[in-house]
Amino acid sequence: MKKVEIAIIGLGTIGAGLYRLIMKNGELIRNKSGINIVIKKAVDVNMDKKNELGIPDSVFSTSADEALDDKNIDIIVELIGGTTVARELILSGIERGKHIVTANKALLAQYKSEIISILVSKGLELGCEASVGGGIPIIKTLKEALVGNEIYKIVGILNGTSNFILTKMIKEGVSFPEALKTAQTLGFAEADPTLDVSGGDAKHKITILSSLAFNTEVDINKVYVEGIEEIESMDVGYAIELGFVLKLIAVAERVDDGIIVGVHPALVSEKNPLAAVNWEDNAIMVYSDFLGKSMYYGKGAGANPTSSAVVADIVDIALKIKSNYEYNPKVYSFFNNLKQLNFEKSEYRYYFRFNVFDRLGILSKISGILGNHNISIASVIQKEVEEKNEYVPLIMLTHRALEKNVRKAFREIVNLKEVKGKNTILRVIDD
Amino acid sequence: MKKVEIAIIGLGTIGAGLYRLIMKNGELIRNKSGINIVIKKAVDVNMDKKNELGIPDSVFSTSADEALDDKNIDIIVELIGGTTVARELILSGIERGKHIVTANKALLAQYKSEIISILVSKGLELGCEASVGGGIPIIKTLKEALVGNEIYKIVGILNGTSNFILTKMIKEGVSFPEALKTAQTLGFAEADPTLDVSGGDAKHKITILSSLAFNTEVDINKVYVEGIEEIESMDVGYAIELGFVLKLIAVAERVDDGIIVGVHPALVSEKNPLAAVNWEDNAIMVYSDFLGKSMYYGKGAGANPTSSAVVADIVDIALKIKSNYEYNPKVYSFFNNLKQLNFEKSEYRYYFRFNVFDRLGILSKISGILGNHNISIASVIQKEVEEKNEYVPLIMLTHRALEKNVRKAFREIVNLKEVKGKNTILRVIDD
């Protein structure tokens, strides 16, 4: 039996969950892996956590320094969140020769390269499975299971809050504000839901995933982001009629001369297994040259699933460092120096809803503009409207087209005098 | 860069795929992992394989002994299949200190404990990711990603042929023989499809998976098996009406005093992500105490996906053996000595279709029998039949009940004079 000594820094939702997991399943972990996880220090500024979790006096501390200074501690588990104190803590840990496990997606999305370069120079390990997709083992899968594959695309449902809201809109036909209110009541959305519904959280996650999948540095500031705040029930309904469901997706794709990374709502074909990923669940579809399409589904957040991922990281690192292993920096290398292209260079099929004056000729006018921009139409639905309303919704699905051209065409079309009010443009994910 | 020398024994579909993968992505693998996979020997009795794959003279051989006797070879990759020659090969390899990678599900389902006990006594590694779910990293997930979890249930769609046939029946309303014929024409079913459609192949796979998930020995001879040969279009249709799709599933479950393992067709709720797993695809849903429900989806067969899994095993083993690691037998231990219970002790919801004489009183008679066996009815559909037919289908969904009781009740009901012809009993998987 090998003993690994860890410090849990931060006893919030995940930290407390991790403490409980190790208390409950410690023996099981020893039996499965031969690794005895010893929590040497559990640190939080809130003294109440000690009694809440029943942490012994000798283990609980309000000072992270006590953990950092403990020479016997092998791994620092950073679960305080944020990008300032957490970053300092991790860097101090590395400085003192500690291996790092973290669930901090915001930090990694921004500082992953910096942290990894220092870490590797010291011959230390980093576990970050919990930073994306909660307990779904997507990082292990990308790094290990797909080691023989060239990965060319990732499409993920990475934000549980947005997926809950969209599922509510799809299943019950309610509006975005109503669905958001329910999500907040049930605890699936925060009082300020901006980071989730505006795509920021998914942006952090796809930045981390794409960097691992393509073995390249990815600049979070170049990731395209569009949230779900503007999604209207009407489009949710038309999508269903056309055989699609609306999802907030994160996409990272290799193209000829680089990669394109973005987050946006999309119509996902009901034939795509991602369409069956509902409510607060997450899933990641990975496209690679030998394995082909594979998908990983589960709980993307919450104390228990996230703790499951943190423990897997701890055991993986312990198995290495407690077995006289020779350090292998290759698994952390960004050996591809891929150019991160502007999102305008991406190609999709598109869904348009134009609010048009119901008059002969408008369809040919719109088709003409689309044609001028090399966009060809796959199907059209013109909706009869019951009330005496001169403006009717015109829905179109296009064939594959270049984002840049589509944006130009869209701007031209909405400026036509026969088109008014709110018009919609959404991307389509087939399979 | 670490060099690992391997011998590929068997250059059939998977062996040839593996050779091609390493030729194409060898450099990528070196960049990702620091492991240089060198194919020292590629062995097949068929000389044509040499030219087909462009294997150098010094590498190709028709004799496995040449590979076994080569002291520099670290890993024997057994891809010949079957349970006789393959078993001898693996045992000889172990005898000579070779680590083993295999995709051989039939062999592992039957001889896993024997092979592992000899292997562990010699301090050697076994990779068998490719034996279940093709390239889906389910074995790595069970062993590593879920190391902190107590796993209590696995439900898998593990046979691509059966899933293709059932999907065809569901989407196009065709009969089993018709769907089978299409599957054979398209290469998704063999000329003799017995092993696939009768559940034998899925039995091999669930035996391996349940043994790993529950860390216990599982006796393949005690695994319950029911195939899909008897499935009728009528039941496929009623299932859809009720919100279910028919799938051949493999289930392994921990119960109070042991485990129950079986393979059978089932009505899977459309709300369950497994319901969206169509055609030849596979998926495995894992239920565990911390991660909760998680699912792993992809191609369950084929040269490329399977080769992807074999390569992941090779790299994992190489990373260990080329890094001065200390051998860890724990990861192979069957530390739980769980009793494998008779399938009659399992509990499900059930779907019945009885062919009943359409007369007042029969429903109460049937309900009475079910009640006597502690089976309560959740819903009933009595079908009007257009033709003048005195016998009509009576469809019932039950609440959760004990298999043993259900079998007894079913026998009693089909013996009623008002019930005749073919009657159906199927299990239900909700979520």
Interface residues (C-beta under 8 A of the other chain):
Chain A: G17 L21 I22 K24 N25 L28 I29 N31 K32 S33 G34 E129 G135 I136 P137 K140 T141 K143 E144 A145 L146 V147 G148 N149 E150 N215 K271 P273 A275 A276 V277 N278 A283 S288 D289 F290 L291 G292 K293 S294 M295 Y296 Y297 G298 K299 G302 N304 P305 S307 S308 A309 V311 A312 V315 D316 L319 K320 K322 S323 N324 Y325 E326 N328 P329 K330 V331 S333 F335 N336
Chain B: G17 L21 I22 K24 N25 L28 I29 N31 K32 S33 G34 E129 G135 I136 P137 K140 T141 K143 E144 A145 L146 V147 G148 N149 E150 N215 K271 P273 A275 A276 V277 N278 A283 S288 D289 F290 L291 G292 K293 S294 M295 Y296 Y297 G298 K299 G302 N304 P305 S307 S308 A309 V311 A312 V315 D316 L319 K320 K322 S323 N324 Y325 E326 N328 P329 K330 V331 S333 F335 N336
